[in-house]
Amino acid sequence: MDIATVIGLFGGTVLIVSSVIIGGSALVFVNIPGVLIVMGGTLATCFIKFSMSDVINSISVVMKAFMLKLDSPEELIIKLIEYSKIAKKEGLIALENQKAGDVFSAKAIRYLSDGLDEKLISEMLDKDIRQTLQRHTVGQNVFRGMGASAPAFGMIGTLIGLVQMLASMSDPASIGPAMAIALLTTLYGALVANLVCLPIADKLALRSQQEQENRRIIREGAIGIAQGMSPMVLEEALKIYLAPKNRQKNTTQKNQKKTK
């Protein structure tokens, strides 16, 4: 589970609720018509913009913001070097006994153990990367669309409340509820957009970027193994994907082990 996402959502909610409670009665900020306008309007717009399957699939995609745990590039490189050593010593067919930690790595290992050439492996893995990126982009767009619609419906609720207030100026008792709708819908729209939808869309984009980077490392590693690269050459080729300080760190550790 991604603790940062949970801390952000929970912490932001607690701070807002705390400020509401400290400032007075929390019930003043509860307005059912305002909630219906913002939530109902946002969901309705979402179904208009996207297909039913895209909206439903976005629910499973958003779980990646909370549950997905990716291997670090360093860990992936270590695994690929091990696969390279096995392939050099026992042949590519021996890789079929290796268990991968994710579906994409399992595909790469299967292609290698089946004896596919590097060009075909590259094409098939590239296609998988593109299709995955497309699915991720749809999920991000769903939440960005919701983030854009929520404040707009907050303003619509504000206009509805102002119309009701102006239409009932002769009845002082009805001015308060109408003004509450006018102000609270704007608040609801801002909270839904800036505390939930847009941050989740950004987190999904970050997760997608990290996953694509990992898959490119796996693809390059699989191609190198298929070409018969030595583990040392493959390691140097894959270190390009690491930050310079991490490359130097790994090289230093390696030299220290050799010295010992």
C-alpha positions, 0 to 999 in steps of 0.5 A: 500500500502506498502510505503517501497517498493514504497520508495525503487523503487522510491528513487533508480530510482531518485538517479540513474537518478539524478546522470546521469543528473548531470554527463552530457547528459541523452540521452547518457545512452539511447540505444534501442538495449541494452534495447532490448537485456536485456529486450527481453533476460530476458523475453525470458529466463523467458518463457523458465524456467517457464510456461506461467501461472506461468509468468502471475500469477507472475504479480498478485503475485508481487502486494502483494509487493505493496498492501498487508496489513496484520494484525499484530499477536497481532490483530489476537490474539485479534480477535481469543479471541473474537471468543473464547468468542462468541463460549463459550457463544453462541456456535460454530454455532454463529460464522457463523455471524462473518465477517472475514477480510481475506479468510483464517480466513473466512474458519476457522470460517466456519469450526468451525460453521459447527461443524468440529472436530479439527483434520479435521480443522487442516488438511484442514487449513494445506493443504491450507497453503502448497498450498499457500506457493507453489504458493508464491514460484513460484512467487518468483522464477520467479523474482529470475530467471529474476534477474539472467538472466538480468546481463547475457544478459547484458554481452551478449550485452557487447560481441555483442558490442565488436564484432561489435566494433572490426569488424569496427575498420577501421570505426571510426564513428561506434566505438562509438555506438558499445562501447555504446552497450557494456557498457550500456547493462551491466548497464541495466542488473545490474539495472534490476536485483538489483533494480527491480527483486531481491528486489521484489523477496525478498519482496515477500519472506518476505510477504509470511513468514509474511502471513504463520505466520499469518495463523499458528496463525489462525490455532492454534486459530481455533483448540483451539476454536474447543477443547473448550479452555477458552479464557484465556488459548487460549490467553496464547497459542497464545502468543507463536507466539509473541516476548517476549517483546510483550508478557510481554507488553500485560500481563502488560496492562492486569494486569493494567486494572484488577487493575483499 
